Amino acid sequence: AEVLDETTDLEKLKLPKFSEKLFSVSAYGFPKAEQKKFAMKIKRANKGSKFFQGKSSQTSAVEILKKDLLEKDFILLKTEKEIFLAKTIAVYNPFDFKKRDMERPFQRHLQAMPIRLAKILPNLARVTNKSKVLDPFCGYGTIPQEVCSLGAEAFGTDLDDYAIKAAEGNMNWFQEQYKTKCRFAFSSMNVFDLIEAFGKDFFDAVV
């Protein structure tokens, strides 16, 4: 989200101005009555606009995508000392994640890692577009795929020869589908041979 205003008094928040008709308000730390009251203030400040109330106090990623509410979902956040007004500028896309998971040419459903987790792990490892990242038990290449989405160099090893072929096939599919390029390499290898193959300091992260 992008912060639009911050204050210690809710009444002093600058109301957003916009030309779109539909908007929503996601409230954190406020009761629903206060949320709706604030939404009505926004509605009055933007004639012709319409307030979308989601299933909960926070508009979900699915609701934002289906209702085209990016940059039109306003976040009202109360902390111990301040009140923030922001607008949602990005959400995770569950429809895209499903495509990345279910449409890959090589599948292993019972052992597959969810795309969301495969994306979280490189983020926790602080992978950047300059990183060399190893998945030493890569399977069909789900984690290297998400490493590639960050622009990093993706390396995977596995004892299973077929898994290596599947990982390569999935990575080629991923790069073609998402018009992205990254350096990647998959090797059928025992983890005890990694130092001999790559040296001690080749990788920036192991995921």
Disulfide bonds with the S-S distance in Angstrom:
Cys148-Cys182 2.21
